[in-house]
Every structure is written in structure tokens, then in C-alpha cells.
Amino acid sequence: MDVEYRRKDGSVANDKVWLFDFKNLRNNEFLAVNQFTIIENNNNRRPDILLFINGLPLVVIELKNPAGENATLWTAFNQLETYKNQIPMLFPYNEIMVISDGIEARSGTITSNKERFMPWKTIEGKEIAPSAMPQLEVLFQGMLDKKILLDLIRHFMVFEQERQDIHKKLAAYHQYHAVNKAIETTLRASSPQGDKRCGVVWHTQGSGKSLRNDRLHEPSYLHRPS
């Protein structure tokens, strides 16, 4: 982010401010807030959980009690849709939206429809979590791990234009771990001591292996420093 500030001698200078420290996690402030009140246009709303990084509300989480008669995954989704309409000031910096009914848990972006809200099925990326493990716990420990969350924000989110609309797209768990593994293997194979064999990434049809480059847009605040 480009900023302008005044030096002690009174002169004006220009510089860049990086919103996150991607190299040292300890230099970032992570804060989870329960029932944070937001008032906009006489609408008083309290999302269940907001995750702030360095003061920016990047993740909004809506939870429903599984004991509730009308508590479903999609009532949580509909609640987020209400927030988008009634308290839009919450969402300029939003990166990820999470919904759960206490049994299932899924994540998407501000433009995701129901079909694009997907579960996160692994914690460390090596094995699928046991089916008996609550999906919300897997998502919290896996996707919302501090290192993984910042990596997703920096490298695994794109904007794709479809007709007149721009859709914000977030990598699924298998895409995230496959890409990082492929990069790691390629760097090792191409090093002076490497065997020059990078391997093959195999995904099934429809798993999201490609996006059209001519329709992609990258937000300026995600550009890597030179």
C-alpha cells in the first residue's frame, strides 16, 4: 500500500506499508472476536466470530446450533447474505467466509454461491481427516492455521471475470496442498543437487486444475515486494 507521510523536518515522503508480515508470523496480530457488534444504516448485527489480522476483519464465521429446529448449514449461509446486504462495511477487506451447523462446515468467499462453499478436509495436508472428527475442527486447525491462512490470502486467491461479474475464488484444500507440494518438489529437483524429476500432480476431472489467465485479476495489495 502506498502511503504519504511527513518527516520530522517537515518534508513529505512516499513509501510502502505492508499490511502483513508473511515472513515472520509473530509480527502479525491475530484476534478472534465473538459477537462483535456492527451498526450500519440502523442495522445492528453481531456476527458469531470475526477473525482480525492486524486490525482487518478478514474472516467472518457464522455458526448455527445443531440443536436448533431450523439450524442448518444454509441458514448460516443466508445469515451471511443478510450481513452483506445490511452491514456492507464489514466486507471490503473480507477474504474468507465460514459457515457451520455444528456438524458440517464449509468456506467460501464473498461472491461464492452455495455450490462454491466447500469443506476443508485435512489438517496437515498429508491425509484426509477422520470422518468422526468434526468438520469445523478440521477447518479451524487446517485452513485457519495462522501460516496457512496468510499463505491462502497471499497466493491462493484470485478474481476471475465471468461476463459482467467478477468472482473472488479461493483455492480448495487439495489445490492448496498440491500446488505447495509441486513447488517444493520442483525447487528440489531443479537445484544443483536435484535429479531434475519434478513428478506429476494428478487430480480428477472438475477438481479445479485450471483458470483462464485472460480473465484473472490480482488485487494490488497481494503483489509481492520487489
C-alpha positions in Angstrom: 0.0 0.0 0.0 1.4 3.4 -1.0 1.4 6.0 1.8 2.5 9.6 2.2 3.9 10.9 5.5 5.7 13.9 6.8 9.2 13.7 8.0 10.5 15.4 11.2 12.0 18.1 9.1 8.6 18.9 7.6 9.2 17.4 4.2 6.8 15.0 2.6 7.9 11.5 1.7 6.3 8.5 0.0 6.8 4.9 1.0 5.1 1.5 1.1 3.3 -0.1 4.0 2.9 -3.9 4.0 -0.3 -5.0 5.7 1.1 -8.4 6.7 4.5 -9.8 7.6 4.5 -13.0 5.6 8.0 -14.0 6.7 7.6 -13.7 10.4 4.1 -14.7 11.7 5.0 -13.3 15.2 4.9 -9.8 13.7 1.2 -10.0 12.9 -1.6 -9.7 15.4 -4.3 -12.4 15.2 -7.5 -11.8 17.1 -10.8 -13.8 17.2 -13.8 -11.8 18.5 -17.1 -13.3 19.5 -20.3 -11.4 18.8 -18.6 -8.2 17.6 -21.3 -5.6 17.2 -21.6 -3.7 13.9 -24.1 -0.9 13.3 -24.8 0.5 9.8 -27.8 2.3 8.5 -29.7 1.5 11.7 -28.9 -2.2 11.3 -27.4 -3.8 14.4 -25.7 -7.1 13.7 -23.3 -9.3 15.6 -21.5 -12.0 13.5 -20.7 -15.0 15.6 -16.9 -14.8 15.1 -14.7 -12.4 13.3 -11.0 -13.1 12.7 -8.9 -10.0 12.6 -5.3 -9.8 11.3 -3.5 -6.6 12.1 -6.9 -5.0 12.7 -8.5 -6.0 9.5 -11.6 -8.3 9.6 -10.6 -10.9 7.1 -12.7 -13.9 8.1 -16.3 -14.0 9.2 -17.7 -17.1 10.7 -21.4 -17.9 11.2 -22.3 -20.8 13.4 -25.7 -22.5 14.0 -26.6 -24.6 17.0 -27.2 -28.2 15.8 -29.9 -28.5 18.4 -31.9 -25.7 16.8 -35.0 -26.7 14.9 -34.2 -24.6 11.9 -30.4 -24.6 12.3 -28.9 -25.8 9.0 -25.7 -25.1 7.1 -27.8 -22.9 4.7 -29.5 -20.8 7.4 -25.9 -19.9 8.3 -25.2 -19.1 4.6 -28.4 -17.0 4.4 -27.3 -15.1 7.5 -24.1 -14.1 5.8 -26.1 -12.9 2.8 -28.1 -10.7 5.2 -24.9 -9.3 6.6 -23.7 -8.5 3.1 -26.8 -6.5 2.4 -27.3 -4.8 5.8 -23.7 -4.2 7.0 -21.6 -4.0 3.9 -18.9 -2.0 5.8 -17.8 -5.3 7.2 -16.7 -6.8 3.9 -14.2 -4.5 2.0 -11.3 -6.5 3.5 -13.1 -9.8 3.8 -11.2 -12.8 2.4 -13.0 -15.9 3.7 -16.5 -16.7 4.9 -17.2 -19.8 7.0 -20.5 -21.5 7.8 -21.3 -24.4 10.1 -24.3 -26.1 11.6 -22.2 -27.8 14.2 -21.8 -30.9 12.1 -20.8 -29.7 8.7 -18.5 -26.8 8.0 -17.7 -25.1 4.7 -15.9 -22.0 3.5 -16.1 -19.7 0.5 -15.7 -16.0 -0.5 -17.9 -13.0 -0.6 -19.1 -14.0 -4.2 -19.4 -17.7 -3.6 -22.9 -19.3 -4.1 -24.0 -22.3 -2.1 -22.3 -24.7 -4.5 -18.9 -22.9 -4.1 -18.9 -23.3 -0.3 -16.6 -26.2 0.2 -15.3 -28.3 3.2 -11.7 -28.3 4.2 -10.8 -31.9 4.7 -7.3 -32.1 6.0 -5.2 -30.5 8.8 -1.6 -31.1 7.7 -2.2 -31.8 4.0 -0.9 -35.4 4.2 -4.1 -37.3 4.9 -7.9 -36.7 4.9 -9.1 -36.1 8.5 -11.1 -39.0 10.0 -14.8 -38.8 9.3 -15.5 -38.9 13.0 -13.6 -35.6 13.5 -15.9 -32.5 13.5 -15.6 -30.7 10.2 -15.4 -27.3 12.0 -12.4 -28.5 14.0 -10.6 -29.7 10.8 -11.3 -26.3 9.2 -10.1 -24.4 12.2 -6.9 -26.4 12.6 -6.2 -26.8 8.9 -7.4 -23.8 6.9 -7.3 -21.2 9.7 -3.9 -22.2 10.9 -2.0 -18.9 11.0 0.6 -19.9 8.4 -1.9 -21.5 6.1 -4.3 -18.6 6.4 -1.8 -16.0 5.4 -0.5 -18.2 2.6 -4.0 -18.5 1.2 -4.5 -14.8 1.4 -1.2 -14.1 -0.4 -1.0 -16.8 -3.0 -4.3 -18.7 -3.4 -7.0 -16.1 -4.0 -7.8 -14.7 -7.5 -10.5 -12.6 -9.1 -12.0 -14.0 -12.3 -14.3 -12.1 -14.6 -17.3 -14.0 -16.0 -19.5 -11.9 -18.3 -20.2 -8.7 -16.4 -19.4 -10.1 -12.9 -16.1 -10.6 -11.1 -15.9 -13.6 -8.9 -13.5 -14.0 -6.0 -12.1 -17.5 -5.9 -10.3 -19.3 -3.1 -8.3 -22.5 -3.5 -9.7 -25.7 -2.1 -7.7 -27.8 0.3 -6.4 -30.2 -2.4 -5.4 -27.4 -4.7 -3.6 -25.5 -1.9 -1.6 -28.5 -0.7 -0.9 -29.9 -4.2 0.5 -26.6 -5.5 2.7 -26.1 -2.5 4.0 -29.6 -2.8 4.6 -29.2 -6.5 6.6 -26.0 -5.9 8.6 -27.7 -3.2 9.4 -30.7 -5.3 10.3 -28.6 -8.4 12.7 -26.4 -6.4 14.4 -29.5 -5.0 14.5 -31.3 -8.4 15.9 -28.2 -10.2 18.6 -27.5 -7.6 22.2 -28.3 -8.4 21.9 -31.5 -6.4 18.4 -32.3 -7.8 17.6 -35.2 -10.1 15.6 -32.9 -12.5 12.4 -35.0 -11.9 9.6 -32.9 -10.6 6.8 -35.5 -10.7 3.2 -35.3 -11.7 0.2 -33.8 -9.9 -2.9 -35.9 -10.6 -6.5 -34.5 -10.0 -9.8 -35.8 -11.2 -11.9 -34.0 -13.8 -13.7 -31.0 -12.4 -11.4 -30.6 -9.4 -10.3 -27.1 -10.4 -7.0 -27.6 -12.1 -7.0 -24.5 -14.3 -8.3 -21.0 -14.6 -8.3 -18.8 -17.7 -5.4 -16.4 -17.4 -7.0 -13.7 -19.6 -9.9 -13.5 -17.0 -7.8 -13.3 -13.8 -7.3 -10.2 -11.7 -4.9 -9.9 -8.8 -5.6 -7.4 -6.1 -2.8 -4.8 -5.7 -2.3 -5.4 -2.0 -1.2 -9.0 -2.7 1.6 -8.1 -5.0 4.9 -9.4 -3.8 7.5 -6.8 -2.8 10.3 -6.3 -5.3 
